[in-house]
Amino acid sequence: MDSASAQAAILNLINNLPDGSNPYEAIRTYLWQQLVPSISESLPNQLYALSGALGVCLALVLISLGMRAYGRAFWIARIGTNGLWTPHWSISWSLFAVVLVACLEAQIWVTMSYLKRTQIVYSYLALRIFPWIAAWMGGWTALWSLAVSYLTHRNAMGKLPITTTRALLVNSLLVLFPVVYLAALLPFAIKSCSTYSSLLDIFASLDKQLQEGAATYDPSTFSIIALAPGLAGLTSLTSLMSTLIWDVRRVFIVFTVSGVVIVLILILVSFLHLQSLSQVIHETTSIMNTLESSASKESALLRSYVNLKWTSLSFISICLCFTAVCLYTSIDTAPALTNILVLQVDLLMPL
């Protein structure tokens, strides 16, 4: 909504107020409704349930990591053949999952304060953006794990030896990818949070003026001219809102584009890896058809194939879901920021 439309809406609101109504309170209620959406009575309970479910997930992941550490099987990445950095896909993915779920827990509790309309919450937008960074890093970890797994597999087959040069190239690309991503994202994210903070400062000033006006309101002396300073502040508020929507849109465009890149590379690497493993299974079956150990070897290879297929499908599906929500937010940014359904989808997906 532009400033002219906002002012027209407020003037229309004042003209249609019932007798005896306080115009300052009416305008204040209207502005809060624009900042914070109305919610159903059941929503707080839904958010508490989501918080509990996420808490259980977080506890399970932490227990898993603790058991690995206790069994001395905890490592994040290690140096493999000719210096190739090899991540532990389960642990590295789980660490980003811990960060993501912790961010979402914080987001739920901040959102509860935000929805009560009792105080201005400056951290709300940051907590709507930051979890997506953790989610993207989880997708990058999945890509890194599958890429290294494929290269190691091809090296073991003798078809694509991991030389020192190739290892250095792969290591450099895998480090450069998140660096470029963060360099593209962080300026937009920081500017969005700064714009949101400025917008809330103006909102707080307007809210204070309206509270003071409501406290001293006298119907016999009230004139609409007294609202002129507030309407001027409303112009600044709507102007900043337009800037904020564009800033946030750019953030989610970066999320969407980078998410699409990750999904496409994941699909390519998974396809090549599964194709190569399928070829090995076929060759092994043909060569060892008459050997007693052929059945057990073939069974082990088939298990590896099935595990890889489901792992790849899981990674790709999760990344696709996150990318789809980012795409929606980048297209229809204003409703996405205040739409409670979108917020619930953001919180439900990690489950």
N, C-alpha and C positions, 0 to 999 in steps of 0.2 A: 504494500500500500504506500503510495506517495504522500508527501506532506499535505497537499491540497485535499486529497481524499480523506486523510486522517482528520484534518481540521473540520471538513464538512460532516464527517461522521460524529464528531464530538458536538458540534453545533446542533445537529439533528437530535442527538441524545438529550441535550439540554432543553430543546424546544418541546420534547415529548415527555419530560419528567412529570410525574404526578405532583399534585399540589402538596407542598410541605416537604418535598425531597430536598436533600442537600446536594447541590450541583457538584461541589468539590468531591464529595464522597462518590458520586456517580461516575465522575471522570476518572477518579483514582481506581475504582473497580474496573472500569473499562480498560485502562492502561495495563493493569495487572493481568487481565484476561488476554491481552495481546501478547504479553511476555510469557505467561505461564498458562498452558491449556487447561480447560476444565477436565476433571477426571471422574470416573465412576467410584462408588463407595468401595467396590471390591478391589480396585487397583492396588492400594497399599498392601492388602493381604497377598495379592499375586506377586508383588515385588519381594515381600518377605519370603514367600515360598521359593522364588527364584534364587534369592540370596542363600537360603538353606541348601538348595540343590547344588549351587555353585560351590558352597562351602564343603559339601560332601566330596565333590569332584576334586577340589583343591587338597583335601585331606588325603584322598586316595593317591593322588600324584605324589604328594610329599612322602607318604608312607613307602611308596614304590622306590623313590629316590633314596630314602633312608635305608631301605633294605639293601639296595645296591651298594651304598656306601659302607654299610656294616659288613657285607660280604666281599668288600674290596674289589667290587666290579664297577666302580663309579669312575668314569672318565668322559670328558666332553668331546675331545678331539685328540688325535695323535698323528704322528708323522709316519706315513706308510712308505710304499715303494718309491725310491728316488725322491723323497721329500714331499710326496703328495699328501696334503692334509686330509685326514679321514675323520669325519665326525661320527660319533655314536648317535645314530638317527633317533633312537628312542629317548636317550637322555637329553640331547640337545633340543629336541622337539618339546619334551616335558618341561624343561626350564622356561622356555617361552610361554608354554601353557600356564605355568605358575604365575608369571608376570601378567599375562592376559586376564586370568581369573581374578587375581588380586585387584587389578584395575577395574574390572567389572563390579566386584564387590564394593569398591569405593564409589563407583558410579551410582550404584543402587542407593546407597545411604545418602549421598549428596543429592540425588534426584528426589528422595523423600523430603528433604528440607526445601528443595526447589518447588515441589508441587504443593507444599503447604501454604505458599504465598506469605510466609511470615517474615522472611528475610531474603535479601538479594544474595545469590550464590555466584560468586565470581569464578569458581573453579568448574562450573557445570560444562562449559564448552570444551575446556581442556580434557575433561574426563569423557567427553563424547568422541574426541579425536584420538587421544593417546592409545586406547586399546587397539585401534586399527593398526598402529605402528607395530605393536607386539604381535598382532595376528599376521601381518605381512612378514615379519622376521621369522615367524614359525613356518610360513610358506617357503621362504628362502632357504631355511634349514632343510625342509623336505626336499627341495630341488637339489641342494648341495649333496645330501645323502644319496639320493638316487643317481645323480651324475657320477659320483665317486664309485658307487657300487657297480655301475655299468662299465666304467673305465677299468676297474679292478678285474671284473669278469672278462673283458676283452683281452686284458693283459695276460690273464691266466690261460686263455685259449691260444695265446701267441699271435693274435690277429691285430692287436693295437698295443704294442709295447709302451709301457709308461717310462719314457725317457725323462732325464732331468729337465730338459727344456719343456716338454709337454706338462710335466708336473708343475713347473714354475708358471706356465701359461694358465693352467686351470686354477691354481691357487690365486693368481693375480685377478682373474676374471671373477672368481667367487667373492673376493674381497671388494673389488671395484663395484660390483653390482649394488650392494647395500650402501656404499659410500655415495654413489651417484643418486640413488633413490633418496637418501636422507638430505643430500644437498639440494635436490629439487623440492622436497616436501617441507623441510623445516622452516624456510623463510615464509611460506604461505601459512603454515600452522601457527607460527609465532605472530604473524600479522593478524590472523583471525582472532587469536586470543587477546591481542592488544586492542583491536577494534571492539571486541565484545566487552572488554573492561571499560573502554571509553563510553560505550553505549550505556552500560549499567551505571556509570557515574552520572550521566545526564538523567537517566531514569530515577536514580536516587534523589537527585536535586529536585526533579519535578514532583516526586512522591512526597518529599518534605514540604514543598510549597503547598501542595494540595492538602496535606494533613493540617498545616497551619491555617489554610483558608477554611477548611471544614470546622476547625475549632472555633474560629471567630465569625463564622457565617451568620449573617443577619438578613432574613428575607426582605425586610423593609428597606434596607440600604444597598442590597446586592445589585450590581450592574455587570452585564456581560463583558464590559470593558476591563473589569478586574481580572479576566482570564487571559488578557493579551500576553503577559509575560510567559504564561504556561503554554500558550499556543505557539509562541516563538521557540520555546524549548522543544515542543513537539516536532517542529520543522527539523531541528538538528537531530532529533531522535530518529525520525523516519529516514533522513539522509544517511545516517550511520547504519541503519538497518539494511539499506540497499547495498552499502559497501560491505557489510558483514556477510550478506548472502553471497556476494560475488567472491569474497575471500574464502569462505568455506567451500564454495563450489570448486574453486581451484584446488583446494586440498583433496577433495574427493575425486576430482579428475585424475590427479596424480595416483591416488589409491587405485582407481579403476584401471588406468593404463598399465601400471606396474603389475596389478593383479592379473590382467589379461596376458601379459608377457610371461609371468610365472606359470600360469595354467598351460599356455601353448608349449613352453619348454618342457614342463612336466609331462605333457602328453607325448611329445616327441621322444624324450629320453625313455619313458616307460614303454613306448611302442618298440623302440630299438632294443631295449633290454629284454623284453618278453620275446621278441622275435629271435634274438640271439640264443636265449635260453631254450626256446622251443627247438631250434636247430640242433643244439647240443643233445637234447633229449632224444630227438629223432636219430641222430648219428650214434648215440650210445646204445639205443635199442637195437639198431641194425648190427653194430659191431659185436655186442656182447649177447646176442640172442641165444647163443648156445652155452654160455657160461652160467654156473650156478648162482653167482652173485649178481647176475643181471637184474633180477627182480628187485632186490634191495636197493641197488644203485639207482634203478629207474624210479623206484618209489621215492627215494630221497630227492632226486631231481624234480619229480612231479610236485612234491611238497614245497620245494623252493619256488617253483613256478607259480603255484597257487598262492603262496604267501606274498610273493612279489606282486601278483595281479591285484590282490585285495588291498595290499598296502598302497599301491599306486592309485587304485580307484578311490580309496579313502582320502588320500592327499588331494587328488584332483577335485573330488566332490566338495571337500571343505573349502578349498580355495575358490571354487566356482560360486559357492554360496556367499562367501564374504565379498567377492567381486561383484556379484549381482546386487547386493545391498548398497555397495559403494556407488554402483552405476545409477541406481534409483536416486540416491541422495544427490549425486552430481547433476541429475536432470531436474529434479523437483526439490531444490534445496530448502526453501522456506518451510513447507509443510513437514519435511523430514526432520527438521530441528525441533519442532514442537509437537509432532505427531506421536502420541503415546504408543500406538501400535508399532511404529518403526523402532521406538526405543525398546519395546519388549522383544522384537525380532533380534535386535542387536544383542540382547542379553541371552536369548534362548539358543542362538546358533552354536555357541561353544559347547553346550551340553551334548 
